[in-house]
């Protein structure tokens, strides 16, 4: 049976995200980094169906390479279901059917979107009636990007990225995404950043302040000004991602030659996000990238977070 036919339960749609700004602080004693990021949810979605079952099971399909996506207790969506069970005392099972469109290990939070969608779907299926605040608390226990997948829109994330403050974004921003078949490990990219900073400690000024989102980014989002945002986008993980995957640098150059206002590695990569002046310009960039033999996807943001559909 196709996933589209599994519609006798609850269906939830959750978006992928782009980090339009990401500043990474120094590594902490626990091995994690404090960050400051500006998230934007975009119109590339994960769809999750939740239907009654005796146990918790998971099936995954998609129009992206699924790689090593686990379908057991390691999967973040299954962990979300188990956390909701423990929190609410529900003993019912559920069958989760996931259709993935967000690149796997692509820096766009696809797994986080699945987890957020699973929380919303099972809360609706089981009638547990948790508040948004309670769902956000559970989301933060699952991973740094999960609360934003739940909330959507545009937001500033601090701490590990899970402490959210809504950010005003006027109008629409058009992006062209270029995913890659081979994902990247977020811990590996962060480790490469730490190693780069250690190697060049004599040339790089010490990180002396808490990370913060550049005021120019927030102003551009408030104004709905793509040109202003293009001048302010930044990702501290971009340099280590490009060192690990030098082929991405050529794709960035191709996108900018095709007319993009700016190109950036999304999160820890390897998905590349190209900001366009408007919808028509984005279509032109998409056509040019496709003609160059690249898979190019036109999306827009901001869009809402995980929602029953």
JORA-V926036 format. One record per residue. PHI is phi in degrees with one decimal (none if undefined). OMEGA is omega in radians with two decimals (999 if undefined). Layout:
phi	omega
PHI	OMEGA
PHI	OMEGA
//
This chain:
phi	omega
none	3.13
-72.0	3.12
-62.8	-3.13
-61.2	3.14
-83.5	-3.10
-86.2	-2.96
-113.4	-3.14
-87.4	3.10
-114.3	-3.11
-117.7	3.08
-113.1	3.13
-126.1	3.11
-115.3	3.13
-131.2	-3.04
-90.9	2.88
-77.4	-3.09
-136.0	2.97
-119.8	2.97
-88.8	-3.11
-77.0	3.05
-151.5	3.10
-149.9	3.05
-108.4	-3.06
-111.0	3.07
-78.6	-3.13
-70.9	3.11
-66.3	-3.14
-93.6	-3.11
-61.4	-3.14
-84.0	3.11
91.2	3.12
-91.7	3.13
-118.1	2.95
-80.5	-3.10
-131.7	2.93
-133.3	-3.05
-138.8	2.97
-110.4	-3.14
-91.5	2.88
-133.6	3.07
-79.3	-3.07
-125.2	-2.95
-82.4	2.95
-123.7	-2.82
-119.9	2.88
-106.2	3.09
-112.9	-3.11
-125.5	3.03
-104.6	3.08
-118.3	-3.14
-128.2	-3.10
-58.8	3.13
-157.0	3.14
-77.9	-3.10
-132.9	3.08
-99.5	3.12
-129.5	-3.07
-141.4	3.01
-130.5	-3.08
-126.4	2.98
-129.5	3.09
174.0	3.07
-102.7	3.01
-125.2	3.05
-58.2	-3.05
-87.9	3.04
50.7	-3.09
-105.4	3.12
-61.8	-3.12
-74.3	3.08
-118.5	3.14
-114.4	-3.06
-66.4	3.09
-77.3	-3.10
-67.0	-3.06
-64.2	3.11
-68.1	3.08
-65.5	3.09
-61.8	3.09
-64.2	3.12
-63.1	-3.13
-63.4	3.11
-64.2	3.11
-64.6	3.08
-59.7	-3.11
-63.5	-3.08
-71.3	-3.02
-101.2	-3.09
80.5	3.11
-69.4	3.12
-111.4	3.12
-63.9	3.03
-94.8	3.11
-158.2	2.96
-103.6	3.08
-99.7	3.00
-116.4	-3.07
-116.4	2.96
-109.7	-3.04
-97.6	2.99
-123.3	3.11
-80.8	-3.11
-54.1	3.13
-77.4	-3.11
51.8	-3.05
-109.7	3.14
80.9	-3.13
-116.3	3.04
71.9	3.14
-63.4	3.11
-64.2	3.09
-65.7	3.09
-63.1	3.09
-61.3	-3.13
-65.5	3.11
-61.9	3.13
-63.6	3.13
-64.8	3.08
-59.6	-3.10
-66.3	-3.09
-65.8	-3.10
-73.3	3.04
-59.6	3.11
-72.6	-3.09
-63.3	-3.07
-91.3	3.13
65.4	-3.10
-76.7	2.96
61.1	3.11
-70.7	3.10
-74.8	3.08
-59.2	3.13
-61.5	-3.14
-67.5	3.11
-64.9	3.10
-64.9	3.11
-63.7	3.11
-64.7	-3.14
-58.7	-3.12
-65.7	3.10
-73.5	-3.07
-90.0	-3.11
169.0	-3.01
-64.2	-3.07
-90.7	-3.03
-66.0	3.10
-58.3	3.12
-68.5	3.08
-59.4	3.10
-71.9	-3.04
-84.3	-3.13
71.1	-3.12
72.6	3.07
-131.9	-3.08
-154.6	3.00
-96.7	3.09
-114.6	3.10
-126.7	-3.02
69.8	3.02
-94.7	-3.08
103.8	-3.05
-98.0	3.09
-94.3	-2.91
-100.9	2.96
-130.8	3.13
-58.2	3.09
-121.2	3.13
-71.2	3.05
-130.3	-3.12
-90.9	3.04
77.4	-3.00
-127.2	3.05
-114.7	-3.12
-104.9	-3.08
-128.3	2.95
-119.3	-3.11
-100.8	3.01
-120.8	3.11
-82.4	3.11
-130.8	-3.06
-65.6	-3.11
-101.7	-3.10
-74.3	3.09
-128.0	3.13
-82.7	3.12
-58.7	3.12
-59.1	3.14
-65.4	-3.14
-67.0	3.08
-62.3	3.13
-64.5	3.10
-64.6	3.08
-63.9	3.13
-61.0	-3.13
-65.8	3.10
-62.9	-3.14
-65.1	3.13
-69.3	3.14
-62.5	-3.05
-109.0	-3.07
-61.6	3.12
-76.2	-3.10
-104.3	-3.08
-101.2	3.12
-63.5	3.11
-58.4	3.11
-78.5	-2.96
-108.6	-3.12
-137.1	3.06
-69.9	3.11
-59.4	3.12
-149.5	3.09
-75.2	-3.13
-58.6	3.14
-59.6	3.14
-65.0	3.10
-65.2	-3.12
-64.9	3.12
-66.0	3.13
-62.4	3.11
-64.0	3.13
-62.9	-3.12
-81.0	-3.05
66.0	-3.01
-104.7	-3.09
-65.6	3.13
-63.3	3.12
-65.8	3.13
-66.7	-3.13
-59.4	-3.13
-75.4	-3.01
-114.8	-3.10
-60.9	-3.11
-161.1	3.10
-146.2	-3.14
-63.6	3.13
-85.5	-3.07
-65.8	-3.10
-60.0	3.11
-65.3	3.10
-63.4	3.13
-69.9	3.07
-67.3	3.12
-75.0	-3.13
-130.9	-3.06
-61.8	3.10
-63.3	-3.12
-67.7	-3.10
-61.1	3.12
-64.6	3.12
-68.2	3.07
-59.3	3.12
-64.4	3.13
-62.2	-3.14
-64.6	-3.13
-70.9	3.05
-66.7	-3.14
-76.8	3.06
113.9	3.08
-66.0	3.09
-70.0	3.13
-162.0	3.02
-125.3	-3.09
-147.9	2.97
-72.9	3.13
-83.4	3.13
58.1	-3.14
-89.8	3.09
79.0	0.11
-94.5	3.12
-61.1	3.08
-105.5	-3.13
-119.7	-3.14
-110.1	3.14
-87.9	-3.13
-113.6	-3.09
-66.1	-3.13
-164.1	-3.07
-62.1	-3.12
-62.5	3.13
-65.2	3.12
-63.7	3.12
-63.8	3.09
-62.1	3.11
-63.7	3.13
-60.1	-3.13
-63.3	-3.13
-64.4	3.14
-66.6	3.10
-63.2	3.12
-64.7	3.10
-83.8	3.09
87.1	-3.13
-102.4	2.99
-78.9	-3.07
-128.6	-3.06
-123.6	3.09
-87.7	3.09
-132.4	3.07
-140.2	3.09
-151.5	0.00
-83.8	3.07
-128.7	-3.11
-66.8	3.07
-78.9	-3.04
-57.3	-3.08
-141.1	2.99
-68.9	3.12
-125.1	999
//
